[in-house]
Amino acid sequence: MLEKEIAGFGASGRNGGWCSALFPRSTASLERKHGRDAALAMRRAMVATVDEVGRASADAGIDADFVKGGTIAYARSRVQLAAARAEVAEAASYGVDALELWGADRVHAAGALGAAFDPACARLHPAKLVRGLAAAVEARGAAIAEQTEVLDYRPGRVETAHGSVTCDRLVIATEGYGATLRPTHRRVLPLYSLMIATEPLPDAFWDEIGIAHGQTFADFRHLVIYGQRTADNRFAFGGRGARYHWGSAIRPEYDRVQRVFDHLRRTLGELFPVLDSARFRDAAVTHRWGGPLGVPRDWHATASYDPATRTAWAGGYVGDGLSTTNLAGRTLADLMTGTDSDLTRLPWVNHRSRSWEPEPLRFAGANAGLLATQFADIEERVTKRRSLIARVMGPLTGH
Ligand SMILES: Cc1cc2nc3c(=O)[nH]c(=O)nc-3n(C[C@H](O)[C@H](O)[C@H](O)COP(=O)(O)OP(=O)(O)OC[C@H]3O[C@@H](n4cnc5c(N)ncnc54)[C@H](O)[C@@H]3O)c2cc1C
């Protein structure tokens, strides 16, 4: 394994720790593209993968704070409640995801009229998981060359900053960073997601807002937010909203945008006003970070293998890669060993997304999309109707 920094430097070591059954393309859009049976098979594989991550990490002796408590998506307006109802009804019609509609009496976020609860989600500590996995594969004989930047590659040969490496088969797993390499430059768009963590809060606080260990939370706004209660009782809370950078550039300073950090802290207070009450308002934000995730042009992740060039590619998970990378790993293992299995028949196998546009179109499109998503939330607040902008954007973002 050739790694430019250290194993876990990328999104895998700094994500929100939602080990979820989410896939960037909705079930309905998978059905439209691949047919109902294939869409249902993909959903079943994703739901099973949540438990598989827990099983595999326990088997490898990794304590990554894995607790499966499900995820609560608050509906904080009538429009959001209608969206929650529709999501639960759609899941029921497919019969795989066991979503539940919760009434206002069961949820404690400000203004929540209800929530959609998905039991197929675990909370974990991503850096503990990825460092544990790195140690586990090394113990089984794999070599990880850290501080080894790949400069370019072609079938059977990889050029690194320290020399060439030849290989029988090649797996490309660079996700958002693929944008910095020639062969994958336009295959994924690096989209930044940023996070904050607070100091540990007392159990009484968590009881008051109704978030148990193992539970993660979000709401039905369009500009994604996501949170968890960490094992040591902190909020780890993140969201999108940082802009796309010209030429798909990735730089350390893009991980930290004060405007977004401030917005995240404000949003936490809006969701749970007790955090801003005299009792807790001094609770400090102790950590701030961010990183790039990888967005394919059609928001369709893939696990692919080309036997002719003996090259595999897995990625395009958008914000849902924690568990999906596990499914990708198992799927690539079967594809590369020529094993015909349920995994190799899943509809994302060998899917090809078209490339992103060259600049300046990519810059204009990505940032216009971001703005449109922000406007969609404003539009819903003002009109109290489901956003027209979101409806137009839906097919472009895998819905
Ligand atoms: C802030 C944030 C929050 C997120 N929250 C969640 C979440 O809660 N749940 C969820 O499911 N998903 C989440 N995601 C997405 C998820 O983390 C990713 O989809 C997943 O980790 C991708 O894994 P990966 O191994 O494919 O890529 P990465 O983990 O990004 O790994 C790519 C690796 O390639 C290395 N690399 C880059 N360039 C080179 C080079 N030239 N040579 C050698 N090595 C190179 C990098 O250093 C990096 O270690 C989040 C992402 C971010 C950024």
PDBQT file of the ligand as one rigid body, heavy atoms in Angstrom, charges set to zero:
ROOT
HETATM    1  C1  LIG A 401     -15.152  15.688   7.224  1.00  0.00    +0.000 C 
HETATM    2  C2  LIG A 401     -15.704  14.430   6.601  1.00  0.00    +0.000 A 
HETATM    3  C3  LIG A 401     -16.757  13.774   7.235  1.00  0.00    +0.000 A 
HETATM    4  C4  LIG A 401     -17.261  12.582   6.699  1.00  0.00    +0.000 A 
HETATM    5  N1  LIG A 401     -18.221  11.892   7.396  1.00  0.00    +0.000 NA
HETATM    6  C5  LIG A 401     -18.599  10.649   6.980  1.00  0.00    +0.000 A 
HETATM    7  C6  LIG A 401     -19.434   9.841   7.795  1.00  0.00    +0.000 A 
HETATM    8  O1  LIG A 401     -19.798  10.215   8.918  1.00  0.00    +0.000 OA
HETATM    9  N2  LIG A 401     -19.832   8.637   7.306  1.00  0.00    +0.000 N 
HETATM   10  C7  LIG A 401     -19.429   8.185   6.084  1.00  0.00    +0.000 A 
HETATM   11  O2  LIG A 401     -19.845   7.104   5.675  1.00  0.00    +0.000 OA
HETATM   12  N3  LIG A 401     -18.557   8.914   5.316  1.00  0.00    +0.000 NA
HETATM   13  C8  LIG A 401     -18.136  10.118   5.743  1.00  0.00    +0.000 A 
HETATM   14  N4  LIG A 401     -17.239  10.840   4.997  1.00  0.00    +0.000 N 
HETATM   15  C9  LIG A 401     -16.737  10.251   3.746  1.00  0.00    +0.000 C 
HETATM   16  C10 LIG A 401     -15.740   9.115   4.040  1.00  0.00    +0.000 C 
HETATM   17  O3  LIG A 401     -14.862   9.512   5.070  1.00  0.00    +0.000 OA
HETATM   18  C11 LIG A 401     -14.966   8.769   2.774  1.00  0.00    +0.000 C 
HETATM   19  O4  LIG A 401     -15.899   8.449   1.755  1.00  0.00    +0.000 OA
HETATM   20  C12 LIG A 401     -14.052   7.560   2.954  1.00  0.00    +0.000 C 
HETATM   21  O5  LIG A 401     -13.274   7.699   4.125  1.00  0.00    +0.000 OA
HETATM   22  C13 LIG A 401     -13.166   7.395   1.725  1.00  0.00    +0.000 C 
HETATM   23  O6  LIG A 401     -12.185   6.418   2.016  1.00  0.00    +0.000 OA
HETATM   24  P1  LIG A 401     -10.991   6.167   1.003  1.00  0.00    +0.000 P 
HETATM   25  O7  LIG A 401     -10.074   5.202   1.674  1.00  0.00    +0.000 OA
HETATM   26  O8  LIG A 401     -11.541   5.797  -0.320  1.00  0.00    +0.000 OA
HETATM   27  O9  LIG A 401     -10.291   7.584   0.818  1.00  0.00    +0.000 OA
HETATM   28  P2  LIG A 401      -9.418   8.429   1.868  1.00  0.00    +0.000 P 
HETATM   29  O10 LIG A 401      -9.686   8.003   3.258  1.00  0.00    +0.000 OA
HETATM   30  O11 LIG A 401      -9.584   9.865   1.521  1.00  0.00    +0.000 OA
HETATM   31  O12 LIG A 401      -7.939   7.956   1.550  1.00  0.00    +0.000 OA
HETATM   32  C14 LIG A 401      -7.229   8.348   0.416  1.00  0.00    +0.000 C 
HETATM   33  C15 LIG A 401      -5.765   8.287   0.784  1.00  0.00    +0.000 C 
HETATM   34  O13 LIG A 401      -4.977   8.523  -0.380  1.00  0.00    +0.000 OA
HETATM   35  C16 LIG A 401      -3.809   9.207   0.044  1.00  0.00    +0.000 C 
HETATM   36  N5  LIG A 401      -3.205   9.862  -1.124  1.00  0.00    +0.000 N 
HETATM   37  C17 LIG A 401      -3.628  10.984  -1.736  1.00  0.00    +0.000 A 
HETATM   38  N6  LIG A 401      -2.835  11.287  -2.784  1.00  0.00    +0.000 NA
HETATM   39  C18 LIG A 401      -1.886  10.320  -2.828  1.00  0.00    +0.000 A 
HETATM   40  C19 LIG A 401      -0.765  10.093  -3.674  1.00  0.00    +0.000 A 
HETATM   41  N7  LIG A 401      -0.489  10.894  -4.707  1.00  0.00    +0.000 N 
HETATM   42  N8  LIG A 401       0.007   9.019  -3.424  1.00  0.00    +0.000 NA
HETATM   43  C20 LIG A 401      -0.275   8.178  -2.389  1.00  0.00    +0.000 A 
HETATM   44  N9  LIG A 401      -1.318   8.358  -1.551  1.00  0.00    +0.000 NA
HETATM   45  C21 LIG A 401      -2.124   9.416  -1.780  1.00  0.00    +0.000 A 
HETATM   46  C22 LIG A 401      -4.313  10.178   1.077  1.00  0.00    +0.000 C 
HETATM   47  O14 LIG A 401      -3.272  10.634   1.927  1.00  0.00    +0.000 OA
HETATM   48  C23 LIG A 401      -5.366   9.344   1.812  1.00  0.00    +0.000 C 
HETATM   49  O15 LIG A 401      -4.845   8.721   2.972  1.00  0.00    +0.000 OA
HETATM   50  C24 LIG A 401     -16.727  12.049   5.477  1.00  0.00    +0.000 A 
HETATM   51  C25 LIG A 401     -15.682  12.713   4.840  1.00  0.00    +0.000 A 
HETATM   52  C26 LIG A 401     -15.164  13.896   5.394  1.00  0.00    +0.000 A 
HETATM   53  C27 LIG A 401     -14.028  14.589   4.703  1.00  0.00    +0.000 C 
ENDROOT
TORSDOF 0
